[in-house]
């Protein structure tokens, strides 16, 4: 049967519902929140830390480097809470407007909302457990976030979803295997990766079905959203508030140093190594938006 038919969509959703029934987690009970946090372990892979390899990093003590890794993972978790709240609103809006709650596609949308709700609670619990505070968002992003469910529909919705999911997913997969990282972080990352695999599949299939039916305006909007999402994620990853909490005297200078840091740029390129080729395959890369992609650091 041709790709993009209702049966295809229902088959994908049915498989995802089955996988969800077998491999879903309750982090309240399945994460060991009382486990020790060894003082010599990082909270993210050292190579993922934005200042890794810079002269400033070399001058830091081991304790300062570990604290920076903690604050950066807390920043990423804070970004995740913001993004997942927006995603839940988009999924609920889509489910509400489809008027077919009996469809497997809509049922999986509700299932993903439940997953994302648990993920946000898990991230909040982890931030509290490591003894940190969540990071806020710039005012313009806070305002924009209120309107994203209205502004992103069709292909742009799924493009934005994948930018929020796949970048962090790649980094967490690397951390799971890294024994230099706190067991608590690795455990939280593993749960997130397992469940996000289904979410990525759902969004990729939906986007691939949508693009052949999308008009020129929707395609251009999707291209724009992909590039601007890359810029937003890239900016989140070098939050000057992180450097301020660590005690760096000039947070803005540290941010600029991180943005030029070849190690940090390599991490970003590696994190985008799955989603960028997928967008290229669908014709969502190229043209004027490439300037923004290059500004984000995720592509050369």
GUFITI-68283 format. One record per residue (C-alpha): z, y, x; residue number from 1; residue in three letters; chain. Coordinates in nm, 4 decimals. Layout:
<pts>
@up: Z	north: Y	east: X	resi: NUM	resn: ALA	chain: A
...
</pts>
This chain:
<pts>
@up: 0.0000	north: 0.0000	east: 0.0000	resi: 1	resn: UNK	chain: A
@up: -0.0867	north: 0.3486	east: 0.1279	resi: 2	resn: UNK	chain: A
@up: 0.1824	north: 0.5409	east: 0.3057	resi: 3	resn: UNK	chain: A
@up: 0.3368	north: 0.8188	east: 0.1026	resi: 4	resn: UNK	chain: A
@up: 0.3413	north: 0.6423	east: -0.2371	resi: 5	resn: UNK	chain: A
@up: 0.6581	north: 0.6287	east: -0.4442	resi: 6	resn: UNK	chain: A
@up: 0.6982	north: 0.2583	east: -0.3622	resi: 7	resn: UNK	chain: A
@up: 0.6978	north: 0.3333	east: 0.0101	resi: 8	resn: UNK	chain: A
@up: 0.9628	north: 0.5976	east: -0.0398	resi: 9	resn: UNK	chain: A
@up: 1.1714	north: 0.3636	east: -0.2517	resi: 10	resn: UNK	chain: A
@up: 1.1389	north: 0.0795	east: -0.0028	resi: 11	resn: UNK	chain: A
@up: 1.2608	north: 0.2993	east: 0.2827	resi: 12	resn: UNK	chain: A
@up: 1.5559	north: 0.4216	east: 0.0782	resi: 13	resn: UNK	chain: A
@up: 1.6445	north: 0.0694	east: -0.0366	resi: 14	resn: UNK	chain: A
@up: 1.6624	north: -0.0529	east: 0.3231	resi: 15	resn: UNK	chain: A
@up: 1.8766	north: 0.2437	east: 0.4219	resi: 16	resn: UNK	chain: A
@up: 2.1126	north: 0.1813	east: 0.1302	resi: 17	resn: UNK	chain: A
@up: 2.1476	north: -0.1797	east: 0.2407	resi: 18	resn: UNK	chain: A
@up: 2.2203	north: -0.0729	east: 0.5991	resi: 19	resn: UNK	chain: A
@up: 2.4748	north: 0.1804	east: 0.4744	resi: 20	resn: UNK	chain: A
@up: 2.6592	north: -0.0893	east: 0.2815	resi: 21	resn: UNK	chain: A
@up: 2.6864	north: -0.2989	east: 0.5993	resi: 22	resn: UNK	chain: A
@up: 2.7485	north: -0.0334	east: 0.8647	resi: 23	resn: UNK	chain: A
@up: 2.9483	north: 0.2602	east: 0.7323	resi: 24	resn: UNK	chain: A
@up: 3.2787	north: 0.3732	east: 0.8798	resi: 25	resn: UNK	chain: A
@up: 3.5949	north: 0.5456	east: 0.7638	resi: 26	resn: UNK	chain: A
@up: 3.6978	north: 0.7475	east: 1.0715	resi: 27	resn: UNK	chain: A
@up: 4.0465	north: 0.8091	east: 0.9331	resi: 28	resn: UNK	chain: A
@up: 4.1247	north: 0.4401	east: 0.9859	resi: 29	resn: UNK	chain: A
@up: 3.8622	north: 0.3267	east: 1.2370	resi: 30	resn: UNK	chain: A
@up: 3.9197	north: 0.5877	east: 1.5083	resi: 31	resn: UNK	chain: A
@up: 4.2315	north: 0.5484	east: 1.7200	resi: 32	resn: UNK	chain: A
@up: 4.3557	north: 0.9047	east: 1.6899	resi: 33	resn: UNK	chain: A
@up: 4.6764	north: 0.8285	east: 1.8800	resi: 34	resn: UNK	chain: A
@up: 4.5112	north: 0.6929	east: 2.1931	resi: 35	resn: UNK	chain: A
@up: 4.5937	north: 0.8634	east: 2.5246	resi: 36	resn: UNK	chain: A
@up: 4.3619	north: 1.1294	east: 2.6664	resi: 37	resn: UNK	chain: A
@up: 4.3628	north: 1.0632	east: 3.0444	resi: 38	resn: UNK	chain: A
@up: 4.3862	north: 1.3893	east: 3.2380	resi: 39	resn: UNK	chain: A
@up: 4.1115	north: 1.2858	east: 3.4818	resi: 40	resn: UNK	chain: A
@up: 3.8435	north: 1.2125	east: 3.2196	resi: 41	resn: UNK	chain: A
@up: 3.5876	north: 1.4571	east: 3.0831	resi: 42	resn: UNK	chain: A
@up: 3.5236	north: 1.5292	east: 2.7146	resi: 43	resn: UNK	chain: A
@up: 3.1458	north: 1.5242	east: 2.7699	resi: 44	resn: UNK	chain: A
@up: 2.9308	north: 1.3802	east: 3.0450	resi: 45	resn: UNK	chain: A
@up: 2.9689	north: 1.6259	east: 3.3358	resi: 46	resn: UNK	chain: A
@up: 2.5901	north: 1.6624	east: 3.3601	resi: 47	resn: UNK	chain: A
@up: 2.5879	north: 1.7802	east: 2.9971	resi: 48	resn: UNK	chain: A
@up: 2.8204	north: 2.0714	east: 3.0735	resi: 49	resn: UNK	chain: A
@up: 2.6156	north: 2.3901	east: 3.0777	resi: 50	resn: UNK	chain: A
@up: 2.7426	north: 2.5164	east: 3.4156	resi: 51	resn: UNK	chain: A
@up: 2.7171	north: 2.1808	east: 3.5940	resi: 52	resn: UNK	chain: A
@up: 2.5702	north: 2.2179	east: 3.9427	resi: 53	resn: UNK	chain: A
@up: 2.5918	north: 2.5983	east: 3.9541	resi: 54	resn: UNK	chain: A
@up: 2.7863	north: 2.7885	east: 4.2223	resi: 55	resn: UNK	chain: A
@up: 3.0420	north: 2.8752	east: 3.9538	resi: 56	resn: UNK	chain: A
@up: 3.0892	north: 2.5043	east: 3.8763	resi: 57	resn: UNK	chain: A
@up: 3.1386	north: 2.4288	east: 4.2447	resi: 58	resn: UNK	chain: A
@up: 3.4201	north: 2.6860	east: 4.2624	resi: 59	resn: UNK	chain: A
@up: 3.6025	north: 2.5389	east: 3.9649	resi: 60	resn: UNK	chain: A
@up: 3.8967	north: 2.3031	east: 4.0052	resi: 61	resn: UNK	chain: A
@up: 3.8692	north: 1.9534	east: 3.8528	resi: 62	resn: UNK	chain: A
@up: 4.1060	north: 2.0665	east: 3.5761	resi: 63	resn: UNK	chain: A
@up: 3.8871	north: 2.3669	east: 3.4941	resi: 64	resn: UNK	chain: A
@up: 3.5757	north: 2.1507	east: 3.4800	resi: 65	resn: UNK	chain: A
@up: 3.7447	north: 1.9108	east: 3.2392	resi: 66	resn: UNK	chain: A
@up: 3.8654	north: 2.1995	east: 3.0238	resi: 67	resn: UNK	chain: A
@up: 3.5131	north: 2.3413	east: 3.0139	resi: 68	resn: UNK	chain: A
@up: 3.3803	north: 2.0016	east: 2.9025	resi: 69	resn: UNK	chain: A
@up: 3.6451	north: 1.9967	east: 2.6274	resi: 70	resn: UNK	chain: A
@up: 3.5575	north: 2.3420	east: 2.5010	resi: 71	resn: UNK	chain: A
@up: 3.1856	north: 2.2658	east: 2.5052	resi: 72	resn: UNK	chain: A
@up: 3.2263	north: 1.9450	east: 2.3040	resi: 73	resn: UNK	chain: A
@up: 3.4460	north: 2.1367	east: 2.0576	resi: 74	resn: UNK	chain: A
@up: 3.1694	north: 2.3969	east: 2.0336	resi: 75	resn: UNK	chain: A
@up: 2.9117	north: 2.1243	east: 1.9617	resi: 76	resn: UNK	chain: A
@up: 3.1395	north: 1.9693	east: 1.6983	resi: 77	resn: UNK	chain: A
@up: 3.1851	north: 2.3136	east: 1.5401	resi: 78	resn: UNK	chain: A
@up: 2.8067	north: 2.3537	east: 1.5304	resi: 79	resn: UNK	chain: A
@up: 2.7848	north: 2.0069	east: 1.3751	resi: 80	resn: UNK	chain: A
@up: 3.0247	north: 2.0984	east: 1.0939	resi: 81	resn: UNK	chain: A
@up: 2.8213	north: 2.4116	east: 1.0157	resi: 82	resn: UNK	chain: A
@up: 2.4917	north: 2.2235	east: 1.0217	resi: 83	resn: UNK	chain: A
@up: 2.6131	north: 1.9249	east: 0.8199	resi: 84	resn: UNK	chain: A
@up: 2.7560	north: 2.1500	east: 0.5503	resi: 85	resn: UNK	chain: A
@up: 2.4130	north: 2.3134	east: 0.5144	resi: 86	resn: UNK	chain: A
@up: 2.2432	north: 1.9727	east: 0.5148	resi: 87	resn: UNK	chain: A
@up: 2.4727	north: 1.8437	east: 0.2402	resi: 88	resn: UNK	chain: A
@up: 2.3840	north: 2.1448	east: 0.0274	resi: 89	resn: UNK	chain: A
@up: 2.0108	north: 2.0840	east: 0.0830	resi: 90	resn: UNK	chain: A
@up: 2.0392	north: 1.7155	east: -0.0061	resi: 91	resn: UNK	chain: A
@up: 2.2407	north: 1.7864	east: -0.3195	resi: 92	resn: UNK	chain: A
@up: 1.9914	north: 2.0536	east: -0.4258	resi: 93	resn: UNK	chain: A
@up: 1.7055	north: 1.8071	east: -0.3748	resi: 94	resn: UNK	chain: A
@up: 1.8873	north: 1.5341	east: -0.5694	resi: 95	resn: UNK	chain: A
@up: 1.9702	north: 1.7765	east: -0.8510	resi: 96	resn: UNK	chain: A
@up: 1.6092	north: 1.8910	east: -0.8874	resi: 97	resn: UNK	chain: A
@up: 1.4524	north: 1.5445	east: -0.8749	resi: 98	resn: UNK	chain: A
@up: 1.6057	north: 1.4499	east: -1.2123	resi: 99	resn: UNK	chain: A
@up: 1.5795	north: 1.0805	east: -1.1204	resi: 100	resn: UNK	chain: A
@up: 1.9258	north: 0.9698	east: -1.0075	resi: 101	resn: UNK	chain: A
@up: 1.8231	north: 0.6079	east: -1.0626	resi: 102	resn: UNK	chain: A
@up: 1.5683	north: 0.6289	east: -0.7803	resi: 103	resn: UNK	chain: A
@up: 1.6719	north: 0.4744	east: -0.4486	resi: 104	resn: UNK	chain: A
@up: 1.5531	north: 0.7909	east: -0.2715	resi: 105	resn: UNK	chain: A
@up: 1.8033	north: 1.0067	east: -0.4616	resi: 106	resn: UNK	chain: A
@up: 2.0766	north: 0.7451	east: -0.4309	resi: 107	resn: UNK	chain: A
@up: 2.0340	north: 0.7480	east: -0.0556	resi: 108	resn: UNK	chain: A
@up: 2.0545	north: 1.1282	east: -0.0557	resi: 109	resn: UNK	chain: A
@up: 2.3980	north: 1.0973	east: -0.2189	resi: 110	resn: UNK	chain: A
@up: 2.4919	north: 0.8256	east: 0.0323	resi: 111	resn: UNK	chain: A
@up: 2.3973	north: 1.0524	east: 0.3216	resi: 112	resn: UNK	chain: A
@up: 2.6048	north: 1.3334	east: 0.1736	resi: 113	resn: UNK	chain: A
@up: 2.9041	north: 1.0974	east: 0.1765	resi: 114	resn: UNK	chain: A
@up: 2.8304	north: 1.0096	east: 0.5418	resi: 115	resn: UNK	chain: A
@up: 2.8030	north: 1.3751	east: 0.6425	resi: 116	resn: UNK	chain: A
@up: 3.1223	north: 1.4618	east: 0.4601	resi: 117	resn: UNK	chain: A
@up: 3.3071	north: 1.1964	east: 0.6633	resi: 118	resn: UNK	chain: A
@up: 3.1406	north: 1.3196	east: 0.9829	resi: 119	resn: UNK	chain: A
@up: 3.2564	north: 1.6763	east: 0.9248	resi: 120	resn: UNK	chain: A
@up: 3.6114	north: 1.5571	east: 0.8606	resi: 121	resn: UNK	chain: A
@up: 3.5894	north: 1.3395	east: 1.1727	resi: 122	resn: UNK	chain: A
@up: 3.4783	north: 1.6348	east: 1.3846	resi: 123	resn: UNK	chain: A
@up: 3.7585	north: 1.8524	east: 1.2476	resi: 124	resn: UNK	chain: A
@up: 4.0130	north: 1.5791	east: 1.3198	resi: 125	resn: UNK	chain: A
@up: 3.8808	north: 1.5391	east: 1.6736	resi: 126	resn: UNK	chain: A
@up: 3.8999	north: 1.9122	east: 1.7427	resi: 127	resn: UNK	chain: A
@up: 4.2615	north: 1.9114	east: 1.6274	resi: 128	resn: UNK	chain: A
@up: 4.3443	north: 1.5963	east: 1.8240	resi: 129	resn: UNK	chain: A
@up: 4.2208	north: 1.7354	east: 2.1562	resi: 130	resn: UNK	chain: A
@up: 4.4326	north: 2.0453	east: 2.0979	resi: 131	resn: UNK	chain: A
@up: 4.1546	north: 2.2979	east: 2.0423	resi: 132	resn: UNK	chain: A
@up: 4.0326	north: 2.5361	east: 1.7716	resi: 133	resn: UNK	chain: A
@up: 3.6893	north: 2.5343	east: 1.6055	resi: 134	resn: UNK	chain: A
@up: 3.4364	north: 2.7960	east: 1.7101	resi: 135	resn: UNK	chain: A
@up: 3.2972	north: 3.0468	east: 1.4646	resi: 136	resn: UNK	chain: A
@up: 2.9371	north: 3.1562	east: 1.4185	resi: 137	resn: UNK	chain: A
@up: 2.7604	north: 3.4877	east: 1.4713	resi: 138	resn: UNK	chain: A
@up: 2.7545	north: 3.6922	east: 1.1521	resi: 139	resn: UNK	chain: A
@up: 2.3787	north: 3.6659	east: 1.1060	resi: 140	resn: UNK	chain: A
@up: 2.3926	north: 3.2849	east: 1.1173	resi: 141	resn: UNK	chain: A
@up: 2.6806	north: 3.2781	east: 0.8730	resi: 142	resn: UNK	chain: A
@up: 2.4735	north: 3.4855	east: 0.6314	resi: 143	resn: UNK	chain: A
@up: 2.1545	north: 3.2886	east: 0.6944	resi: 144	resn: UNK	chain: A
@up: 2.3361	north: 2.9607	east: 0.6312	resi: 145	resn: UNK	chain: A
@up: 2.4141	north: 3.0676	east: 0.2759	resi: 146	resn: UNK	chain: A
@up: 2.0444	north: 3.0937	east: 0.1933	resi: 147	resn: UNK	chain: A
@up: 1.8990	north: 2.8028	east: 0.3925	resi: 148	resn: UNK	chain: A
@up: 1.9012	north: 2.5597	east: 0.0935	resi: 149	resn: UNK	chain: A
@up: 1.6882	north: 2.8102	east: -0.0978	resi: 150	resn: UNK	chain: A
@up: 1.4591	north: 2.8982	east: 0.1929	resi: 151	resn: UNK	chain: A
@up: 1.3918	north: 2.5466	east: 0.3232	resi: 152	resn: UNK	chain: A
@up: 1.2185	north: 2.3109	east: 0.0855	resi: 153	resn: UNK	chain: A
@up: 0.9616	north: 2.0391	east: 0.1444	resi: 154	resn: UNK	chain: A
@up: 0.8505	north: 1.9984	east: 0.5068	resi: 155	resn: UNK	chain: A
@up: 1.0637	north: 2.2867	east: 0.6434	resi: 156	resn: UNK	chain: A
@up: 1.3781	north: 2.1209	east: 0.5069	resi: 157	resn: UNK	chain: A
@up: 1.3089	north: 1.7961	east: 0.6917	resi: 158	resn: UNK	chain: A
@up: 1.2064	north: 1.9763	east: 1.0108	resi: 159	resn: UNK	chain: A
@up: 1.5340	north: 2.1690	east: 1.0152	resi: 160	resn: UNK	chain: A
@up: 1.7236	north: 1.8488	east: 0.9446	resi: 161	resn: UNK	chain: A
@up: 1.5693	north: 1.6676	east: 1.2402	resi: 162	resn: UNK	chain: A
@up: 1.6343	north: 1.9553	east: 1.4795	resi: 163	resn: UNK	chain: A
@up: 2.0000	north: 1.9448	east: 1.3840	resi: 164	resn: UNK	chain: A
@up: 2.0282	north: 1.5669	east: 1.4085	resi: 165	resn: UNK	chain: A
@up: 1.8139	north: 1.4431	east: 1.6953	resi: 166	resn: UNK	chain: A
@up: 1.9212	north: 1.6781	east: 1.9754	resi: 167	resn: UNK	chain: A
@up: 2.2905	north: 1.5891	east: 1.9452	resi: 168	resn: UNK	chain: A
@up: 2.2075	north: 1.2229	east: 1.8839	resi: 169	resn: UNK	chain: A
@up: 2.0388	north: 1.1830	east: 2.2231	resi: 170	resn: UNK	chain: A
@up: 2.3300	north: 1.3462	east: 2.4048	resi: 171	resn: UNK	chain: A
@up: 2.5872	north: 1.1337	east: 2.2235	resi: 172	resn: UNK	chain: A
@up: 2.3995	north: 0.8138	east: 2.3077	resi: 173	resn: UNK	chain: A
@up: 2.4326	north: 0.9038	east: 2.6755	resi: 174	resn: UNK	chain: A
@up: 2.8033	north: 0.9804	east: 2.6390	resi: 175	resn: UNK	chain: A
@up: 2.8798	north: 0.6498	east: 2.4688	resi: 176	resn: UNK	chain: A
@up: 2.7800	north: 0.4671	east: 2.7875	resi: 177	resn: UNK	chain: A
@up: 2.9587	north: 0.7082	east: 3.0238	resi: 178	resn: UNK	chain: A
@up: 3.2995	north: 0.5794	east: 3.1348	resi: 179	resn: UNK	chain: A
@up: 3.3848	north: 0.9228	east: 3.2763	resi: 180	resn: UNK	chain: A
@up: 3.4143	north: 1.0450	east: 2.9152	resi: 181	resn: UNK	chain: A
@up: 3.7336	north: 1.0244	east: 2.7080	resi: 182	resn: UNK	chain: A
@up: 3.7511	north: 0.7050	east: 2.4963	resi: 183	resn: UNK	chain: A
@up: 3.8239	north: 0.9168	east: 2.1878	resi: 184	resn: UNK	chain: A
@up: 3.5007	north: 1.1136	east: 2.2303	resi: 185	resn: UNK	chain: A
@up: 3.3017	north: 0.7975	east: 2.2926	resi: 186	resn: UNK	chain: A
@up: 3.4469	north: 0.6326	east: 1.9811	resi: 187	resn: UNK	chain: A
@up: 3.3671	north: 0.9324	east: 1.7606	resi: 188	resn: UNK	chain: A
@up: 3.0182	north: 0.9556	east: 1.9139	resi: 189	resn: UNK	chain: A
@up: 2.9487	north: 0.5876	east: 1.8485	resi: 190	resn: UNK	chain: A
@up: 3.0317	north: 0.6163	east: 1.4789	resi: 191	resn: UNK	chain: A
@up: 2.8190	north: 0.9272	east: 1.4490	resi: 192	resn: UNK	chain: A
@up: 2.5215	north: 0.7720	east: 1.6297	resi: 193	resn: UNK	chain: A
@up: 2.5234	north: 0.4550	east: 1.4173	resi: 194	resn: UNK	chain: A
@up: 2.5204	north: 0.6462	east: 1.0906	resi: 195	resn: UNK	chain: A
@up: 2.2874	north: 0.9224	east: 1.2113	resi: 196	resn: UNK	chain: A
@up: 2.0247	north: 0.6593	east: 1.2940	resi: 197	resn: UNK	chain: A
@up: 1.9801	north: 0.6109	east: 0.9194	resi: 198	resn: UNK	chain: A
@up: 1.9717	north: 0.9845	east: 0.8547	resi: 199	resn: UNK	chain: A
@up: 1.7011	north: 1.0376	east: 1.1169	resi: 200	resn: UNK	chain: A
@up: 1.4936	north: 0.7552	east: 0.9654	resi: 201	resn: UNK	chain: A
@up: 1.5256	north: 0.9098	east: 0.6175	resi: 202	resn: UNK	chain: A
@up: 1.4206	north: 1.2564	east: 0.7382	resi: 203	resn: UNK	chain: A
@up: 1.1361	north: 1.1327	east: 0.9597	resi: 204	resn: UNK	chain: A
@up: 0.9866	north: 0.9225	east: 0.6806	resi: 205	resn: UNK	chain: A
@up: 1.0197	north: 1.2079	east: 0.4313	resi: 206	resn: UNK	chain: A
@up: 0.8532	north: 1.4547	east: 0.6690	resi: 207	resn: UNK	chain: A
@up: 0.5702	north: 1.2135	east: 0.7545	resi: 208	resn: UNK	chain: A
@up: 0.5013	north: 1.1628	east: 0.3823	resi: 209	resn: UNK	chain: A
@up: 0.5155	north: 1.5340	east: 0.3083	resi: 210	resn: UNK	chain: A
@up: 0.2910	north: 1.6751	east: 0.5809	resi: 211	resn: UNK	chain: A
@up: -0.0415	north: 1.5253	east: 0.4561	resi: 212	resn: UNK	chain: A
@up: 0.0228	north: 1.6858	east: 0.1172	resi: 213	resn: UNK	chain: A
@up: 0.1454	north: 2.0196	east: 0.2507	resi: 214	resn: UNK	chain: A
@up: -0.0681	north: 2.3307	east: 0.2252	resi: 215	resn: UNK	chain: A
@up: -0.1333	north: 2.5664	east: 0.5144	resi: 216	resn: UNK	chain: A
@up: 0.1552	north: 2.7989	east: 0.4253	resi: 217	resn: UNK	chain: A
@up: 0.4066	north: 2.5129	east: 0.4119	resi: 218	resn: UNK	chain: A
@up: 0.2826	north: 2.3743	east: 0.7438	resi: 219	resn: UNK	chain: A
@up: 0.3110	north: 2.7129	east: 0.9137	resi: 220	resn: UNK	chain: A
@up: 0.6567	north: 2.7590	east: 0.7655	resi: 221	resn: UNK	chain: A
@up: 0.7572	north: 2.4179	east: 0.9030	resi: 222	resn: UNK	chain: A
@up: 0.6265	north: 2.5141	east: 1.2487	resi: 223	resn: UNK	chain: A
@up: 0.8259	north: 2.8359	east: 1.2348	resi: 224	resn: UNK	chain: A
@up: 1.1442	north: 2.6586	east: 1.1246	resi: 225	resn: UNK	chain: A
@up: 1.1112	north: 2.3998	east: 1.4031	resi: 226	resn: UNK	chain: A
@up: 1.0822	north: 2.6671	east: 1.6723	resi: 227	resn: UNK	chain: A
@up: 1.3557	north: 2.8920	east: 1.5336	resi: 228	resn: UNK	chain: A
@up: 1.5882	north: 2.5941	east: 1.4907	resi: 229	resn: UNK	chain: A
@up: 1.5328	north: 2.5118	east: 1.8571	resi: 230	resn: UNK	chain: A
@up: 1.6326	north: 2.8671	east: 1.9518	resi: 231	resn: UNK	chain: A
@up: 1.9477	north: 2.8519	east: 1.7378	resi: 232	resn: UNK	chain: A
@up: 2.0563	north: 2.5164	east: 1.8836	resi: 233	resn: UNK	chain: A
@up: 1.9826	north: 2.6376	east: 2.2354	resi: 234	resn: UNK	chain: A
@up: 2.1947	north: 2.9494	east: 2.1824	resi: 235	resn: UNK	chain: A
@up: 2.4820	north: 2.7438	east: 2.0396	resi: 236	resn: UNK	chain: A
@up: 2.4861	north: 2.5348	east: 2.3577	resi: 237	resn: UNK	chain: A
@up: 2.5687	north: 2.8400	east: 2.5742	resi: 238	resn: UNK	chain: A
@up: 2.8329	north: 3.0077	east: 2.3605	resi: 239	resn: UNK	chain: A
@up: 3.0063	north: 3.2855	east: 2.5633	resi: 240	resn: UNK	chain: A
@up: 3.3256	north: 3.2269	east: 2.3621	resi: 241	resn: UNK	chain: A
@up: 3.3521	north: 2.8901	east: 2.5394	resi: 242	resn: UNK	chain: A
@up: 3.3559	north: 3.0539	east: 2.8809	resi: 243	resn: UNK	chain: A
@up: 3.6111	north: 3.3090	east: 2.7625	resi: 244	resn: UNK	chain: A
@up: 3.8506	north: 3.0351	east: 2.6471	resi: 245	resn: UNK	chain: A
@up: 3.8203	north: 2.8613	east: 2.9812	resi: 246	resn: UNK	chain: A
@up: 3.9227	north: 3.1839	east: 3.1554	resi: 247	resn: UNK	chain: A
@up: 3.5915	north: 3.2845	east: 3.3145	resi: 248	resn: UNK	chain: A
@up: 3.6123	north: 3.6559	east: 3.3895	resi: 249	resn: UNK	chain: A
@up: 3.2580	north: 3.7453	east: 3.2746	resi: 250	resn: UNK	chain: A
@up: 3.1576	north: 3.5170	east: 2.9839	resi: 251	resn: UNK	chain: A
@up: 2.8191	north: 3.6829	east: 2.9333	resi: 252	resn: UNK	chain: A
@up: 2.7283	north: 3.6407	east: 3.3010	resi: 253	resn: UNK	chain: A
@up: 2.8287	north: 3.2740	east: 3.2748	resi: 254	resn: UNK	chain: A
@up: 2.6057	north: 3.2388	east: 2.9688	resi: 255	resn: UNK	chain: A
@up: 2.3074	north: 3.3827	east: 3.1527	resi: 256	resn: UNK	chain: A
@up: 2.3800	north: 3.1556	east: 3.4486	resi: 257	resn: UNK	chain: A
@up: 2.3891	north: 2.8529	east: 3.2177	resi: 258	resn: UNK	chain: A
@up: 2.0589	north: 2.9481	east: 3.0525	resi: 259	resn: UNK	chain: A
@up: 1.8921	north: 2.9553	east: 3.3970	resi: 260	resn: UNK	chain: A
@up: 2.0680	north: 2.6412	east: 3.5176	resi: 261	resn: UNK	chain: A
@up: 1.8084	north: 2.3740	east: 3.6007	resi: 262	resn: UNK	chain: A
@up: 2.0566	north: 2.0946	east: 3.5248	resi: 263	resn: UNK	chain: A
@up: 2.1250	north: 2.2368	east: 3.1776	resi: 264	resn: UNK	chain: A
@up: 1.7538	north: 2.2842	east: 3.1102	resi: 265	resn: UNK	chain: A
@up: 1.6896	north: 1.9215	east: 3.2089	resi: 266	resn: UNK	chain: A
@up: 1.9575	north: 1.8031	east: 2.9650	resi: 267	resn: UNK	chain: A
@up: 1.7928	north: 2.0020	east: 2.6858	resi: 268	resn: UNK	chain: A
@up: 1.4460	north: 1.8662	east: 2.7657	resi: 269	resn: UNK	chain: A
@up: 1.5852	north: 1.5128	east: 2.7639	resi: 270	resn: UNK	chain: A
@up: 1.7634	north: 1.5776	east: 2.4326	resi: 271	resn: UNK	chain: A
@up: 1.4352	north: 1.6927	east: 2.2748	resi: 272	resn: UNK	chain: A
@up: 1.2268	north: 1.4089	east: 2.4212	resi: 273	resn: UNK	chain: A
@up: 1.2118	north: 1.2206	east: 2.0898	resi: 274	resn: UNK	chain: A
@up: 1.1779	north: 1.4936	east: 1.8312	resi: 275	resn: UNK	chain: A
@up: 0.9159	north: 1.7061	east: 2.0113	resi: 276	resn: UNK	chain: A
@up: 0.6519	north: 1.4276	east: 2.0357	resi: 277	resn: UNK	chain: A
@up: 0.7134	north: 1.3466	east: 1.6685	resi: 278	resn: UNK	chain: A
@up: 0.6483	north: 1.7074	east: 1.5722	resi: 279	resn: UNK	chain: A
@up: 0.3373	north: 1.7092	east: 1.7953	resi: 280	resn: UNK	chain: A
@up: 0.2086	north: 1.3973	east: 1.6191	resi: 281	resn: UNK	chain: A
@up: 0.2429	north: 1.5765	east: 1.2839	resi: 282	resn: UNK	chain: A
@up: 0.0757	north: 1.8943	east: 1.4090	resi: 283	resn: UNK	chain: A
@up: 0.3948	north: 2.1007	east: 1.4018	resi: 284	resn: UNK	chain: A
@up: 0.3817	north: 2.2231	east: 1.7614	resi: 285	resn: UNK	chain: A
@up: 0.1478	north: 2.4801	east: 1.9123	resi: 286	resn: UNK	chain: A
@up: 0.0256	north: 2.8312	east: 1.8479	resi: 287	resn: UNK	chain: A
@up: 0.2498	north: 3.1404	east: 1.8535	resi: 288	resn: UNK	chain: A
@up: 0.5647	north: 2.9340	east: 1.7935	resi: 289	resn: UNK	chain: A
@up: 0.5424	north: 2.7847	east: 2.1438	resi: 290	resn: UNK	chain: A
@up: 0.6777	north: 3.1078	east: 2.2865	resi: 291	resn: UNK	chain: A
@up: 0.9982	north: 3.0498	east: 2.0907	resi: 292	resn: UNK	chain: A
@up: 1.0088	north: 2.6844	east: 2.1931	resi: 293	resn: UNK	chain: A
@up: 0.9896	north: 2.7844	east: 2.5590	resi: 294	resn: UNK	chain: A
@up: 1.2571	north: 3.0492	east: 2.5042	resi: 295	resn: UNK	chain: A
@up: 1.4861	north: 2.7789	east: 2.3647	resi: 296	resn: UNK	chain: A
@up: 1.4595	north: 2.5762	east: 2.6864	resi: 297	resn: UNK	chain: A
@up: 1.3736	north: 2.2527	east: 2.5080	resi: 298	resn: UNK	chain: A
@up: 1.0110	north: 2.2510	east: 2.6264	resi: 299	resn: UNK	chain: A
@up: 0.8454	north: 2.3748	east: 2.9445	resi: 300	resn: UNK	chain: A
</pts>
